[in-house]
Amino acid sequence: MQLNIFEDNDALSREAASEIVNTIQQKSNAVICLASGSTPILTYKYVVEIIQRDKIDIADVTFIGLDEWLGIPPDNEGSCHYFFQQHLFQHLRFSASNIYMFRAMAERPISECERMDKVIRHLNGIDLMLVGIGMNGHIGFNEPGVPFNKYSHIVDLDETTVSVGQKYFKEATVLKQGITLGLQHLMETGKVLLLANGEKKALIIKQTIEGEISNKVPASIMRQHPNGIIMLDKEAASLLSH
Ligand code: GLP
């Protein structure tokens, strides 16, 4: 694992954006898995800017959504679907047939897990994953206690996730379960970027990097990834010992 600390969120986001764009430029049919959330918003703005400016063809790129709130419809502004529509799809020409996201309203959510696992297997895995970190150390909806060897699964959300998650919604919303790629997907991905910014992430980042590698802090799995990069701004790195 590599650790990169940036002066501020702007520098961090520019670097993360160029990692995404470089992956696409090196492999026109790259498989990219992205997280929603506040953290990568500026990164995606830069990705859009570069792709538009340099007229990069993304017709063959496959997009995989990392996770979704179960039972929250795609037109709800707090859903991951809505997020990606706002920040990526309305600006960039992905092929609709190359976009895979968990359908939160599916009658049998477990089939969504099977569908996603199959898609990823058929694509021969994910080339680049960009993830954030929850206040409790989760990645996607891999909550504390999750076995490291899981593929897609349905999760009962942690209390922290339910309360922090309210920030994405206009009004108080009942959040019970999530659907997410698993940490086994992360370990099988070619390259993984974990982004964190701001002082509020400093403590969980310290636990992730300096605590034991354990599913109590799921993000600590990043330290076992041969091509994992933790990218922080100075504030998120402020409690690290070295
Ligand atoms: C959310 C999502 C994650 C996201 C994380 C951090 O609950 N399930 O995919 O990366 O928590 O979110 P934020 O970037 O808003 O801090």
Boltz pocket constraint, residues with backbone or C-beta under 6 A from the ligand:
constraints:
  - pocket:
      binder: B
      contacts: [[A, 35], [A, 36], [A, 37], [A, 38], [A, 39], [A, 40], [A, 66], [A, 67], [A, 131], [A, 132], [A, 133], [A, 134], [A, 135], [A, 138], [A, 139], [A, 140], [A, 141], [A, 161], [A, 165]]
      max_distance: 6.0
